[in-house]
Amino acid sequence: MKIAIIGAGNLGLAIAKGLISTHTAKSLYLTKRNSSALESYKAHEHVVVTSDNREAVANADVLIFAVQPRHIREVLTEIKDLLTENHVIISTITGFKLKEMEEIIGKEQHIIRTMPNTAISVGKSMTCLCANEKGKKRIEVAFSIFKQLGTSIEIPEEQMQAATVICASGIAFWMRLIRATTQGAIQLGFESKEALEMSMQTCLGAASLLVESGQHPEQEIDRVTTPGGCTIEGLNEMEHQGLSSSLIQGLVTSFEKISEISKD
């Protein structure tokens, strides 16, 4: 596959790292206004760094747009005359709908909207996808890319904003939980490096248990909460302090904010 990432910022580079590590792309173009910031990527075979979006589009079949939302209209207008029926357009732009893209580049283009997260750089992204009518015929192209970089599911477009909160913002939420667990471990006497290792690996183990077993979280919780034990005592105190309600309210607040941004 000949792939171009238009807008190699934080997310764009996370995708690039995943593509490079899995050898997914036959050739990979990375664009950024200040392309000197991408100098180290020139060392990779088949990677081309440029500030010219048109050059990248002309030399790629799959176009992954990862520019900032305020720039997407300008970028699409800049390259639309180069688009052919062979191009697959993949957008990672928060809040920018399929209809808005169609208004700029036309309904005849294969347009797929995605929401990955930054864990894509280590092949562990949870990526949600949806497509316009034309794009549905080529959505497997997007799946073939993102399934190598984690887990992917197709959802209705109206759920994309919620998916952004759960999956993309969710990375930060889980990081904060790991940090809090680390701080607690330090208070209990562990060195910071040990505390972080214990927190990270326990979090990974918990998620892996659910993925491998297919169990509901409460079933796994029941396995470690003995009557009158320390686990249930700790869980109950966390709930008294509002753990679950705080998490849920945080998700709802993030969703309200992204809905605001989308209206603007």
VOBA-1610 file (N, C-alpha, C; in pm, whole numbers, padded with zeros to 5 digits, always signed):
BEGIN
Met+00082-00119+00000Met+00000+00000+00000Met+00087+00125+00000Lys+00049+00222-00081Lys+00118+00352-00081Lys+00034+00448+00003Ile+00090+00487+00116Ile+00015+00564+00215Ile+00078+00701+00236Ala-00006+00801+00255Ala+00041+00934+00292Ala-00032+00978+00418Ile+00043+01031+00512Ile-00016+01090+00631Ile-00004+01241+00617Ile-00118+01305+00597Ile-00121+01450+00578Ile-00139+01516+00714Gly-00031+01570+00767Gly-00035+01631+00899Gly+00028+01540+01003Ala+00160+01532+01000Ala+00231+01440+01090Ala+00262+01507+01224Gly+00156+01535+01299Gly+00171+01586+01435Gly+00175+01469+01531Asn+00123+01487+01652Asn+00129+01380+01752Asn+00058+01254+01707Leu-00069+01266+01664Leu-00144+01148+01621Leu-00089+01094+01490Gly-00059+01184+01396Gly-00005+01141+01267Gly+00123+01061+01282Leu+00211+01106+01372Leu+00337+01034+01395Leu+00314+00904+01470Ala+00214+00901+01557Ala+00181+00776+01625Ala+00137+00671+01524Ile+00056+00713+01425Ile+00013+00623+01318Ile+00134+00581+01235Ala+00220+00678+01203Ala+00340+00649+01123Ala+00427+00545+01191Lys+00449+00559+01321Lys+00532+00463+01395Lys+00472+00324+01387Gly+00339+00316+01398Gly+00274+00186+01388Gly+00289+00126+01250Leu+00272+00208+01146Leu+00286+00161+01008Leu+00427+00114+00978Ile+00524+00189+01030Ile+00665+00154+01007Ile+00700+00024+01079Ser+00657+00011+01204Ser+00693-00108+01282Ser+00629-00235+01229Thr+00512-00223+01164Thr+00443-00340+01110Thr+00468-00360+00961His+00550-00272+00902His+00583-00280+00758His+00456-00284+00672Thr+00357-00204+00711Thr+00228-00203+00642Thr+00235-00132+00508Ala+00318-00028+00499Ala+00320+00057+00379Ala+00435+00021+00286Lys+00402+00011+00158Lys+00506-00005+00055Lys+00587+00124+00045Ser+00518+00237+00054Ser+00582+00367+00065Ser+00498+00453+00159Leu+00563+00542+00232Leu+00494+00625+00331Leu+00542+00769+00320Tyr+00448+00858+00285Tyr+00476+01001+00281Tyr+00427+01065+00410Leu+00510+01150+00470Leu+00472+01225+00589Leu+00481+01373+00557Thr+00373+01446+00580Thr+00376+01589+00551Thr+00357+01672+00677Lys+00426+01784+00679Lys+00413+01881+00788Lys+00466+02013+00736Arg+00405+02123+00779Arg+00450+02254+00732Arg+00597+02275+00762Asn+00638+02241+00883Asn+00780+02246+00918Asn+00835+02105+00913Ser+00870+02060+00795Ser+00911+01921+00777Ser+01045+01888+00842Ser+01121+01990+00882Ser+01249+01966+00949Ser+01228+01892+01081Ala+01108+01906+01138Ala+01077+01837+01264Ala+01066+01686+01244Leu+01060+01643+01119Leu+01046+01500+01088Leu+01176+01439+01034Glu+01284+01510+01052Glu+01412+01471+00993Glu+01451+01327+01025Ser+01427+01283+01147Ser+01470+01149+01188Ser+01400+01038+01110Tyr+01281+01069+01055Tyr+01205+00966+00983Tyr+01263+00936+00845Lys+01349+01024+00797Lys+01412+01001+00667Lys+01504+00879+00668Ala+01544+00839+00788Ala+01632+00723+00800Ala+01560+00592+00770His+01427+00595+00774His+01350+00473+00747His+01335+00451+00597Glu+01355+00329+00557Glu+01340+00295+00415Glu+01195+00315+00371His+01177+00367+00252His+01045+00389+00191His+00966+00503+00256Val+01027+00582+00345Val+00959+00696+00405Val+01009+00824+00341Val+00914+00907+00296Val+00946+01036+00236Val+00885+01146+00321Val+00966+01243+00356Val+00921+01358+00437Val+00911+01481+00348Thr+00799+01552+00356Thr+00782+01670+00272Thr+00686+01769+00337Ser+00694+01894+00295Ser+00597+01995+00339Ser+00491+02016+00231Asp+00502+01942+00121Asp+00414+01957+00006Asp+00303+01851+00009Asn+00183+01889+00047Asn+00071+01796+00053Asn+00036+01739-00083Arg+00048+01820-00186Arg+00013+01776-00321Arg+00109+01666-00368Glu+00235+01680-00335Glu+00333+01577-00370Glu+00295+01443-00306Ala+00255+01449-00179Ala+00218+01328-00106Ala+00094+01263-00167Val-00007+01343-00198Val-00131+01291-00255Val-00105+01226-00391Ala-00023+01288-00471Ala+00007+01237-00605Ala+00082+01105-00603Asn+00145+01073-00490Asn+00226+00952-00481Asn+00173+00848-00384Ala+00044+00860-00350Ala-00015+00766-00255Ala-00154+00725-00300Asp-00198+00608-00254Asp-00334+00559-00281Asp-00424+00578-00159Val-00365+00567-00042Val-00440+00583+00083Val-00392+00712+00151Leu-00486+00802+00177Leu-00453+00932+00235Leu-00512+00940+00375Ile-00426+00950+00474Ile-00471+00961+00612Ile-00454+01106+00657Phe-00565+01174+00683Phe-00561+01315+00721Phe-00560+01326+00874Ala-00453+01387+00927Ala-00439+01402+01071Ala-00403+01546+01108Val-00448+01641+01025Val-00421+01782+01053Val-00514+01831+01163Gln-00486+01949+01216Gln-00574+02007+01316Gln-00708+02043+01251Pro-00818+02032+01328Pro-00951+02057+01271Pro-00964+02190+01197Arg-00898+02294+01244Arg-00911+02425+01180Arg-00844+02432+01043His-00760+02334+01012His-00688+02336+00885His-00747+02241+00779Ile-00840+02154+00817Ile-00881+02047+00726Ile-00949+02099+00599Arg-01033+02202+00610Arg-01100+02255+00491Arg-00998+02308+00391Glu-00902+02382+00440Glu-00797+02439+00354Glu-00717+02329+00285Val-00682+02225+00359Val-00600+02117+00304Val-00678+02037+00200Leu-00804+02006+00229Leu-00885+01932+00132Leu-00906+02012+00004Thr-00929+02141+00017Thr-00946+02227-00100Thr-00818+02231-00183Glu-00706+02230-00114Glu-00575+02236-00181Glu-00549+02114-00269Ile-00595+01996-00225Ile-00556+01872-00297Ile-00670+01806-00375Lys-00791+01862-00370Lys-00907+01791-00424Lys-00897+01763-00574Asp-00829+01850-00649Asp-00818+01828-00794Asp-00726+01711-00828Leu-00650+01661-00731Leu-00560+01548-00754Leu-00625+01414-00721Leu-00742+01417-00659Leu-00805+01294-00616Leu-00864+01216-00734Thr-00846+01084-00730Thr-00900+00995-00832Thr-00988+00890-00766Glu-01051+00806-00847Glu-01137+00701-00793Glu-01056+00593-00719Asn-00925+00595-00737Asn-00840+00497-00670Asn-00803+00537-00528His-00821+00664-00495His-00783+00711-00362His-00884+00665-00256Val-00829+00630-00140Val-00910+00606-00021Val-00873+00715+00079Ile-00973+00794+00118Ile-00949+00907+00207Ile-00990+00868+00348Ile-00896+00872+00440Ile-00921+00835+00579Ile-00898+00958+00666Ser-01002+01001+00736Ser-00992+01118+00822Ser-00984+01078+00969Thr-00896+01142+01044Thr-00890+01123+01189Thr-00933+01251+01262Ile-00997+01342+01187Ile-01026+01476+01239Ile-01147+01473+01333Thr-01128+01514+01455Thr-01235+01517+01554Thr-01345+01614+01511Gly-01469+01564+01510Gly-01585+01649+01486Gly-01611+01688+01342Phe-01525+01645+01248Phe-01544+01682+01107Phe-01616+01568+01036Lys-01742+01592+00999Lys-01830+01486+00954Lys-01809+01447+00808Leu-01858+01330+00775Leu-01848+01278+00638Leu-01913+01374+00539Lys-02029+01427+00576Lys-02101+01519+00488Lys-02018+01643+00458Glu-01946+01692+00558Glu-01862+01811+00540Glu-01748+01782+00443Met-01694+01662+00451Met-01587+01624+00357Met-01643+01610+00216Glu-01760+01551+00205Glu-01824+01534+00074Glu-01849+01670+00008Glu-01886+01769+00086Glu-01914+01902+00032Glu-01790+01965-00031Ile-01673+01923+00015Ile-01548+01979-00037Ile-01491+01895-00152Ile-01486+01762-00134Ile-01419+01678-00234Ile-01515+01592-00316Gly-01645+01593-00280Gly-01743+01522-00360Gly-01785+01387-00302Lys-01910+01350-00327Lys-01966+01225-00277Lys-01907+01102-00346Glu-01844+01124-00461Glu-01790+01010-00537Glu-01659+00958-00480Gln-01605+01026-00381Gln-01479+00982-00320Gln-01505+00878-00210His-01411+00785-00197His-01417+00686-00089His-01370+00754+00041Ile-01464+00788+00127Ile-01430+00863+00249Ile-01460+00778+00372Ile-01360+00764+00456Ile-01374+00687+00579Ile-01331+00775+00695Arg-01414+00780+00795Arg-01382+00859+00914Arg-01339+00764+01026Thr-01229+00794+01093Thr-01178+00706+01196Thr-01147+00784+01324Met-01145+00712+01434Met-01101+00771+01559Met-01009+00671+01629Pro-00879+00677+01599Pro-00782+00595+01671Pro-00737+00667+01797Asn-00651+00605+01874Asn-00588+00676+01985Asn-00437+00659+01977Thr-00364+00727+02063Thr-00218+00733+02050Thr-00150+00599+02079Ala-00222+00502+02133Ala-00164+00369+02152Ala-00140+00299+02019Ile-00181+00365+01911Ile-00156+00311+01778Ile-00006+00299+01751Ser+00074+00382+01818Ser+00218+00379+01796Ser+00282+00250+01847Val+00211+00177+01936Val+00262+00049+01985Val+00169-00066+01945Gly+00085-00041+01843Gly-00002-00146+01791Gly-00116-00185+01883Lys-00160-00091+01969Lys-00265-00124+02066Lys-00381-00025+02062Ser-00404+00038+01950Ser-00513+00137+01943Ser-00650+00069+01943Met-00748+00138+02000Met-00888+00102+01980Met-00941+00203+01880Thr-00964+00160+01756Thr-01001+00251+01647Thr-01144+00224+01602Cys-01226+00329+01600Cys-01363+00319+01551Cys-01371+00381+01412Leu-01450+00318+01323Leu-01459+00363+01184Leu-01603+00376+01139Cys-01626+00470+01046Cys-01752+00478+00972Cys-01719+00533+00834Ala-01812+00521+00739Ala-01781+00561+00601Ala-01903+00618+00532Asn-01879+00698+00427Asn-01989+00742+00342Asn-02029+00625+00251Glu-02133+00644+00171Glu-02183+00533+00088Glu-02074+00476-00002Lys-01999+00563-00066Lys-01891+00520-00155Lys-01779+00453-00074Gly-01750+00510+00042Gly-01642+00460+00124Gly-01666+00321+00179Lys-01794+00283+00195Lys-01826+00150+00247Lys-01769+00039+00158Lys-01753+00070+00030Lys-01698-00030-00063Lys-01549-00053-00042Arg-01483+00043+00025Arg-01338+00032+00046Arg-01300+00035+00194Ile-01400+00019+00281Ile-01370+00029+00424Ile-01274-00080+00471Glu-01272-00193+00396Glu-01180-00301+00433Glu-01034-00257+00420Val-01009-00158+00333Val-00873-00105+00322Val-00832-00042+00455Ala-00924+00036+00512Ala-00896+00099+00641Ala-00881-00007+00750Phe-00969-00107+00749Phe-00959-00213+00849Phe-00826-00286+00838Ser-00779-00309+00715Ser-00653-00381+00697Ser-00536-00304+00757Ile-00548-00171+00759Ile-00444-00087+00821Ile-00457-00089+00973Phe-00576-00054+01022Phe-00593-00033+01166Phe-00597-00163+01246Lys-00634-00275+01182Lys-00632-00402+01254Lys-00489-00447+01284Gln-00394-00399+01204Gln-00254-00429+01233Gln-00199-00338+01342Leu-00276-00236+01375Leu-00231-00136+01473Leu-00317-00138+01599Gly-00387-00249+01620Gly-00472-00262+01738Gly-00603-00331+01704Thr-00710-00285+01765Thr-00844-00340+01744Thr-00932-00236+01676Ser-01017-00279+01584Ser-01101-00185+01509Ser-01245-00235+01505Ile-01339-00140+01513Ile-01481-00173+01496Ile-01548-00065+01411Glu-01651-00104+01339Glu-01731-00008+01262Glu-01852+00032+01345Ile-01879+00162+01351Ile-01992+00214+01428Ile-02067+00317+01344Pro-02191+00351+01379Pro-02262+00458+01308Pro-02193+00592+01332Glu-02198+00682+01235Glu-02129+00809+01251Glu-02179+00888+01371Glu-02309+00875+01404Glu-02361+00953+01515Glu-02300+00914+01650Gln-02229+00803+01653Gln-02163+00760+01777Gln-02014+00797+01780Met-01965+00863+01676Met-01822+00892+01669Met-01774+00987+01778Gln-01858+01084+01814Gln-01816+01178+01918Gln-01803+01107+02053Ala-01896+01019+02082Ala-01887+00942+02205Ala-01766+00850+02203Ala-01739+00792+02086Ala-01622+00704+02072Ala-01492+00781+02095Thr-01491+00907+02053Thr-01373+00991+02075Thr-01344+01005+02223Val-01449+01024+02302Val-01433+01039+02446Val-01386+00908+02509Ile-01448+00797+02472Ile-01417+00668+02533Ile-01278+00619+02494Cys-01243+00634+02366Cys-01119+00573+02316Cys-01001+00670+02307Ala-01022+00787+02252Ala-00910+00881+02234Ala-00880+00955+02364Ser-00981+01025+02417Ser-00963+01090+02548Ser-00940+00984+02655Gly-00997+00867+02635Gly-00987+00759+02732Gly-00844+00721+02767Ile-00753+00736+02672Ile-00612+00709+02700Ile-00564+00796+02818Ala-00598+00923+02815Ala-00557+01014+02922Ala-00624+00976+03054Phe-00751+00934+03047Phe-00821+00897+03170Phe-00755+00776+03236Trp-00721+00677+03155Trp-00655+00558+03210Trp-00515+00591+03260Met-00445+00679+03192Met-00312+00722+03238Met-00322+00786+03378Arg-00427+00866+03397Arg-00444+00931+03527Arg-00471+00828+03636Leu-00549+00724+03604Leu-00575+00618+03701Leu-00447+00543+03736Ile-00365+00518+03636Ile-00237+00451+03661Ile-00147+00539+03746Arg-00149+00670+03719Arg-00068+00761+03799Arg-00115+00763+03945Ala-00245+00764+03964Ala-00299+00765+04100Ala-00260+00638+04174Thr-00268+00524+04107Thr-00229+00397+04169Thr-00081+00399+04204Thr-00002+00460+04116Thr+00142+00472+04142Thr+00168+00557+04265Gln+00097+00668+04276Gln+00114+00756+04392Gln+00076+00684+04522Gly-00031+00605+04513Gly-00072+00528+04630Gly+00034+00426+04670Ala+00094+00362+04570Ala+00198+00264+04599Ala+00321+00328+04662Ile+00354+00450+04618Ile+00466+00523+04678Ile+00436+00554+04824Gln+00312+00595+04851Gln+00273+00625+04989Gln+00282+00501+05077Leu+00264+00383+05016Leu+00271+00259+05092Leu+00414+00206+05103Gly+00511+00281+05049Gly+00650+00247+05075Gly+00735+00202+04957Phe+00677+00198+04835Phe+00754+00154+04720Phe+00827+00272+04654Glu+00941+00241+04594Glu+01012+00341+04515Glu+00928+00373+04391Ser+00944+00494+04336Ser+00858+00538+04226Ser+00867+00445+04104Lys+00987+00398+04073Lys+01002+00310+03956Lys+00927+00179+03978Glu+00941+00123+04097Glu+00871-00001+04130Glu+00720+00022+04129Ala+00678+00133+04186Ala+00536+00164+04195Ala+00472+00174+04057Leu+00542+00242+03965Leu+00489+00257+03830Leu+00482+00123+03759Glu+00587+00041+03773Glu+00589-00091+03710Glu+00472-00176+03760Met+00450-00176+03890Met+00341-00254+03948Met+00205-00205+03898Ser+00189-00073+03890Ser+00061-00016+03846Ser+00034-00047+03699Met+00136-00027+03615Met+00120-00052+03472Met+00085-00198+03444Gln+00163-00288+03503Gln+00145-00429+03473Gln+00014-00484+03530Thr-00030-00430+03643Thr-00158-00474+03699Thr-00273-00426+03611Cys-00263-00303+03560Cys-00364-00251+03468Cys-00368-00336+03340Leu-00250-00366+03286Leu-00242-00450+03167Leu-00302-00588+03193Gly-00271-00644+03310Gly-00325-00775+03346Gly-00476-00775+03356Ala-00532-00670+03415Ala-00677-00661+03431Ala-00746-00657+03295Ala-00694-00572+03205Ala-00753-00563+03070Ala-00737-00695+02996Ser-00620-00757+03007Ser-00593-00882+02937Ser-00686-00993+02986Leu-00714-00996+03116Leu-00806-01095+03172Leu-00944-01085+03106Leu-00993-00962+03092Leu-01125-00941+03032Leu-01125-00977+02884Val-01019-00938+02813Val-01009-00968+02670Val-01004-01118+02647Glu-00921-01187+02724Glu-00901-01332+02703Glu-01018-01415+02753Ser-01077-01375+02865Ser-01183-01457+02925Ser-01322-01424+02872Gly-01340-01299+02825Gly-01473-01256+02781Gly-01568-01233+02898Gln-01513-01230+03018Gln-01595-01212+03138Gln-01632-01065+03157His-01741-01043+03233His-01777-00909+03276His-01683-00869+03390Pro-01647-00739+03400Pro-01557-00697+03508Pro-01601-00741+03647Glu-01732-00737+03675Glu-01780-00775+03808Glu-01750-00921+03841Gln-01748-01007+03738Gln-01716-01148+03762Gln-01572-01164+03808Glu-01483-01086+03746Glu-01342-01092+03786Glu-01321-01025+03923Ile-01398-00920+03950Ile-01390-00855+04081Ile-01432-00953+04190Asp-01538-01030+04164Asp-01587-01126+04264Asp-01481-01230+04300Arg-01391-01258+04206Arg-01289-01360+04231Arg-01184-01314+04332Val-01172-01183+04351Val-01067-01133+04442Val-01123-01057+04563Thr-01256-01056+04577Thr-01315-00988+04693Thr-01371-01092+04790Thr-01289-01132+04884Thr-01333-01229+04985Thr-01409-01157+05096Pro-01504-01225+05160Pro-01583-01163+05267Pro-01494-01107+05379Gly-01518-00981+05413Gly-01442-00916+05518Gly-01297-00887+05483Gly-01261-00898+05354Gly-01122-00883+05313Gly-01083-00739+05281Cys-00954-00723+05246Cys-00901-00588+05221Cys-00946-00533+05086Thr-00973-00620+04987Thr-01012-00572+04854Thr-01148-00505+04857Ile-01246-00572+04918Ile-01381-00514+04923Ile-01383-00388+05009Glu-01297-00388+05112Glu-01288-00269+05199Glu-01238-00149+05116Gly-01135-00174+05035Gly-01080-00067+04950Gly-01178-00023+04843Leu-01243-00119+04778Leu-01340-00085+04673Leu-01455-00003+04729Asn-01507-00042+04844Asn-01619+00031+04903Asn-01580+00173+04939Glu-01458+00191+04989Glu-01413+00326+05023Glu-01401+00411+04897Met-01348+00352+04789Met-01337+00425+04661Met-01475+00467+04611Glu-01574+00378+04625Glu-01709+00412+04581Glu-01770+00519+04671His-01743+00512+04801His-01791+00616+04893His-01736+00753+04853Gln-01613+00752+04801Gln-01548+00877+04759Gln-01587+00917+04615Gly-01668+00835+04550Gly-01722+00874+04419Gly-01643+00828+04298Leu-01569+00716+04309Leu-01486+00671+04197Leu-01567+00653+04069Ser-01667+00566+04071Ser-01744+00537+03949Ser-01820+00659+03899Ser-01884+00731+03991Ser-01963+00848+03949Ser-01872+00956+03892Ser-01751+00972+03946Ser-01657+01072+03894Ser-01611+01036+03753Leu-01583+00908+03733Leu-01541+00863+03599Leu-01652+00886+03497Ile-01773+00847+03535Ile-01886+00862+03442Ile-01911+01009+03413Gln-01907+01093+03516Gln-01931+01235+03495Gln-01821+01297+03411Gly-01697+01249+03427Gly-01587+01298+03343Gly-01610+01266+03197Leu-01658+01145+03169Leu-01688+01106+03031Leu-01800+01193+02974Val-01904+01214+03053Val-02017+01296+03007Val-01972+01440+02982Thr-01889+01494+03069Thr-01840+01630+03053Thr-01755+01643+02927Ser-01670+01545+02903Ser-01589+01546+02781Ser-01677+01540+02657Phe-01783+01459+02665Phe-01875+01446+02551Phe-01947+01579+02525Glu-01986+01646+02632Glu-02054+01776+02616Glu-01960+01877+02551Lys-01831+01871+02587Lys-01733+01963+02530Lys-01711+01935+02382Ile-01698+01809+02346Ile-01674+01777+02205Ile-01798+01810+02121Ser-01914+01801+02180Ser-02037+01839+02110Ser-02038+01989+02084Glu-01987+02065+02181Glu-01975+02211+02166Glu-01881+02245+02051Ile-01764+02178+02050Ile-01663+02201+01946Ile-01720+02170+01810Ser-01795+02061+01801Ser-01854+02020+01673Ser-01951+02124+01620Lys-02029+02186+01709Lys-02124+02289+01667Lys-02052+02412+01613Asp-01939+02445+01676Asp-01859+02562+01632Asp-01800+02538+01494
//
